[in-house]
């Protein structure tokens, strides 16, 4: 199976492998330093976030996940791990209800400028993904990217994989599960508190 077809299948499943694939797409930059000229290409004033905060999932714990899911903390299993040096997967499963997760990733860039550039590249890649994913290409479902005001330095909701993507300084948060947009925003807000 071709790499492109495998990626499309993973993204369509909307699961962690798809999340990793889309994040990996966002982390691939062109050598020209280009990208879209939309929101987020200007450096933020928030500065650099320490790597230790990313490693600790910005203080997000099983108890935090339990509160958002409305379940006892004892029923949450923490599956968080480093996917690679600068990408942390923070994943919390309700073991009483298999398949119920709070899942987000934190990508740490070396500078605010690099993170802003990566976010611009990610926007561009979402447009490409929409062109190859039949369901996401339906114009009646709305734009592939929806700008979200008042969240971090910049935030977008990606229709092609149902994720909320927020940049704060040199860190990008991608919230994938649960797929409820209001809960995704509450997760992002909690993570942002921990990054400050």
Secondary structure, DSSP 8 states (H G I E B T S, - for coil): --HHHHHHHHHHHTSHHHHHHHHHHHT---TT-----STT-S--SS----HHHHHTGGG--HHHHHHHHTS-GGGEEE--EEEETTEEEEEEEETTSTT-EEEEEEEE-SSHHHHHHHHHHHHHHHHHHHHH-TTTT-GGG--SEEE-TTSSSEEEEETTTTEEEEEETTEEEEEEES--HHHHHHHHHHHHHHH-
